[in-house]
Amino acid sequence: MRRALAAAAERIADYLAGMAARPIFPAAVQAPAGELFPERGEPLGELFGAAADWAERNAIHVGNPGYAGHMDSGVAVAGLLGDWLASALNQNLLAFELAPGATLLEKRLIETFARLAGYGSGAGGIFTTGGTVANLTALLLARDAASRDASRLGLSGEHPLCVLASQDAHYSIAKACAVLGLGSDRVIPVPVAGPERRLDPAALPQIRLEALRRGLRPIALVATAGTTSCGAVDPLAACADFCDQHGLWLHVDGAHGGALLFHPGERARLLAALPRADSFSFDPHKWLWAPKSAGVLLVRREADLVTAHYHAPYLDRFSDHGEALPVSQGRRALDGSRRFDALKVWLILRHLGRAGLASAIEGRLALTRWLHQHLSEHRFFVPRHQPDLNVLSFAPRDSAHETRIAEVHRTLEREGRFWSSYTVLDGRPCHRVVLLNPTTDRPVLESLIQRLTALHQQPAGCSQPAGGLLHSSPPLPPTRPGFSGSDPADPSPDRRPR
């Protein structure tokens, strides 16, 4: 066992150390060859080596400095170690008795995050698998706040309910409404406005009235802190005012931009009204560089965080630890078995510290501001919006070149040095980068922009469209720096991503 684990650690360290030399995307993706479930077992050392060979050949290497495609990145080594330890401990955060220390750590971290969000002592929360489940849980609470018997009796006796959200809101909001019985078409899009493409609060009163005329009952407004295509942070204060006026639940989807909790200056600038939100989600597996998966949902009133009422007497045995609901986290979550994801997040926070994490986030914001200025002065490209965060979409100044964007991306992917993405804004395609990787710097971005420019200016027809890379927000209806990792050979912090 010790030999196998030591060999695995060396192999992973070698992978991290050689990340920058690898082509980012596999040239020919293949499933594993041979029998997946053999009659007789194989030696563990040989098996892991072969599995690692296959996995490395067929993975996209998101820790490469040239990767700036989506909200993924290399991992913090502290998080990698925590993830490994959590797997070995194999705790189940369904109940206190199945994960005693893990339960208390999760609750303490939730308290820490709630204080940063400005919530009072009555706040609560849970770790989730990511933003999709966090948003689903939040909208479940919003639905139950509006219709107290919905979880037990269903929605058959209710007027149709609806949710308001930015036109650039994440698709998980529509998925949540589908699961909750509201219907995905009952997510009413609110237009965006301004150079940042934030939700337009001036449009909210009319959209609400139109929903009421259609026989719909609005129950919640979802504000986004970090839209996927542009990284926009919606105006939380205006959203909170609207919700207070009309008795709506305010959920802030901060899956990406929620990391500004850990940057005091940006928290004050963009998240100052967060304490007024009923719920708030963010993903440590994005801008805290935790291994997937790790999401967090915070609620202003812990008493609201009950996903269903049920009896499980086999989990309520120890009265000296309190009842299951106050101590255990399982009844607050949609999942039954729950992984010890708080451990890796805790290790990252302790390793980086408040100053280190704020500095790492500021490094990505500063790089994005530089790139926006660089493209504003560029002869070929122009930014399509003013960035709030570390996401920037841009396009050729000459719109005739927009038809080449998909083709350019396919060529870029095949070359292997860079990997960006593209999106669609107001019906027009554009390039998009998410500057999350701590090893991505100005020279890398300058080279990326140079290569994109050159590919656009090559003769057309050199590659096939990259339809699979398209990442766009649903259109409106026709009527409407380093952070501290660890080099495998050096325990001191450096700029190596996970």
C-alpha positions, 0 to 999 in steps of 0.5 A, spaced: 500 500 500 505 504 501 509 503 495 503 504 491 501 511 494 508 513 494 508 512 487 502 515 485 504 521 489 510 522 485 506 521 478 501 526 480 507 531 482 510 529 475 504 531 472 503 538 475 511 539 474 510 538 467 503 541 465 506 547 461 509 543 456 503 539 454 498 540 449 492 543 452 487 539 448 488 531 446 489 530 439 485 524 439 480 522 444 479 515 446 476 511 451 480 506 455 482 500 451 481 492 453 477 489 458 474 494 463 472 489 468 477 483 467 476 476 470 482 476 474 485 483 478 491 486 476 497 489 480 495 496 483 502 499 481 501 497 474 494 498 474 495 505 476 500 507 471 496 505 466 490 508 468 494 515 469 497 514 462 490 514 459 488 519 463 493 524 462 493 523 454 485 524 454 484 530 459 484 537 457 490 540 461 486 546 465 492 548 469 496 549 463 498 557 463 495 557 456 488 555 458 483 561 459 477 557 456 472 556 462 471 557 469 476 551 470 483 552 472 489 548 475 488 546 483 491 549 489 496 543 492 493 544 499 486 543 496 489 537 492 492 534 499 485 535 502 481 532 497 486 526 498 485 526 505 478 526 505 477 520 500 482 516 505 477 518 511 471 517 507 466 521 512 459 521 510 456 528 512 449 526 512 449 525 519 453 527 525 454 520 527 457 519 520 462 525 520 463 528 527 469 532 526 467 533 519 460 536 521 463 541 526 468 543 521 463 544 515 459 548 520 465 553 522 466 554 515 459 556 514 459 561 520 466 564 517 463 565 510 456 568 513 460 573 517 464 575 510 457 575 507 455 580 512 449 575 515 448 575 522 448 570 527 442 567 525 445 565 518 446 558 516 448 554 510 451 547 507 456 545 502 454 542 496 457 539 489 457 546 486 452 552 483 447 548 480 445 544 486 446 550 490 441 554 486 436 548 486 436 548 493 435 556 494 430 556 489 426 550 493 427 555 499 424 560 495 418 556 493 417 553 500 417 560 502 411 562 497 407 556 498 408 553 505 405 546 503 408 545 496 414 540 499 408 536 502 402 537 497 405 539 491 403 545 487 397 543 484 393 548 488 397 554 486 397 559 481 403 558 476 409 561 479 415 564 476 422 567 477 425 573 475 433 573 472 437 576 468 437 574 460 445 572 462 443 568 468 446 561 468 442 555 465 442 552 472 436 557 474 432 554 468 434 547 470 432 548 478 425 551 476 424 545 471 426 540 477 421 544 482 415 543 478 415 551 476 417 549 469 423 552 465 419 557 461 417 560 468 424 563 468 422 570 466 428 574 463 430 581 465 434 585 460 441 587 461 444 594 460 450 598 461 457 597 459 458 591 464 451 588 461 448 588 468 441 586 470 437 592 468 433 594 475 429 599 471 426 593 467 423 589 473 417 593 475 414 592 468 416 585 467 413 583 474 406 587 471 407 583 465 408 576 469 402 578 473 397 580 467 399 573 464 397 569 471 403 568 473 406 569 480 413 572 481 416 569 487 424 570 487 429 574 483 435 571 482 441 576 481 448 574 478 454 575 481 459 573 475 455 572 469 458 566 465 459 570 458 461 576 461 462 576 469 457 581 470 455 583 477 448 585 477 446 591 482 444 587 488 442 594 492 437 595 487 435 588 486 434 588 494 430 594 494 425 591 488 424 584 492 423 588 499 417 592 495 414 586 492 415 581 497 420 576 493 426 572 495 432 574 493 437 569 491 444 571 489 448 566 484 455 568 486 458 561 483 464 565 480 464 572 483 462 570 490 469 569 491 469 577 492 468 575 499 475 574 500 477 581 497 475 586 501 475 592 496 471 588 491 467 586 496 465 593 498 464 595 491 460 590 488 457 585 494 455 591 499 448 589 499 449 582 499 447 582 507 440 583 504 439 577 500 435 571 502 440 566 499 447 566 496 451 561 493 459 560 491 463 555 488 470 554 491 472 549 486 472 556 481 476 562 484 478 558 490 482 553 486 479 547 490 479 540 486 472 539 484 467 539 486 465 544 492 460 549 492 457 553 498 450 555 499 449 561 505 442 563 507 440 569 511 436 565 516 438 558 518 431 556 520 429 557 512 434 551 510 430 545 510 429 541 504 424 536 506 421 533 512 422 526 513 423 521 519 430 517 520 430 515 527 436 511 525 440 517 525 437 521 531 440 516 536 445 521 540 441 526 544 447 528 548 449 531 541 443 535 540 437 533 535 439 531 528 437 537 525 440 542 529 447 539 529 447 534 522 447 538 516 444 532 512 437 534 513 439 541 510 441 538 503 438 535 497 444 530 497 444 524 502 451 521 502 455 528 502 463 528 501 467 531 506 469 537 501 470 542 507 476 539 508 480 541 502 477 548 502 479 549 509 486 547 507 486 552 502 484 558 506 489 556 511 495 555 506 493 562 503 491 566 508 486 572 508 492 576 505 494 571 500 487 569 497 486 577 496 492 578 493 491 572 488 484 574 486 487 581 485 492 578 481 487 575 476 482 582 476 488 586 475 490 582 469 483 582 466 483 590 467 490 590 463 487 585 457 481 590 457 485 596 456 490 592 451 484 590 447 481 597 447 487 599 443 488 593 439 488 594 431 484 588 430 480 586 436 475 590 441 472 588 448 465 587 447 463 589 455 467 592 461 469 587 465 467 586 473 471 580 474 476 576 470 471 574 464 472 578 458 469 577 451 472 581 445 471 580 437 474 583 431 473 590 430 470 588 423 464 584 424 466 581 417 471 577 421 466 574 426 464 568 421 471 566 422 471 565 430 468 558 430 474 556 425 479 560 429 478 556 435 478 549 432 485 551 429 487 554 436 485 547 439 488 543 434 495 547 435 495 545 443 498 552 445 492 556 447 485 554 449 480 560 450 472 559 448 467 563 445 460 565 446 454 569 443 452 576 445 446 579 443 446 574 437 453 576 435 459 571 436 465 573 440 471 570 443 472 569 451 477 568 456 476 567 463 483 569 467 483 564 472 489 560 472 495 563 476 500 562 471 497 565 466 500 572 465 501 578 460 506 575 455 501 569 455 495 573 453 499 577 448 501 571 445 494 568 445 492 575 442 497 575 436 495 568 434 488 569 434 489 575 430 493 571 425 488 565 424 483 570 423 487 573 417 489 566 414 485 564 408 478 561 410 477 554 410 483 552 413 479 548 419 472 546 421 467 549 425 468 548 433 460 547 434 462 543 441 466 549 444 460 554 443 458 557 450 452 562 450 447 564 454 439 563 452 437 568 447 431 573 449 424 570 447 422 574 440 417 578 444 422 580 449 498 571 480 500 567 483 497 563 488 501 559 493 501 552 490 507 547 492 512 545 487 513 538 487 521 539 489 520 545 494 515 545 499 515 553 499 509 556 496 510 558 488 506 560 482 504 552 480 497 551 479 494 545 481 
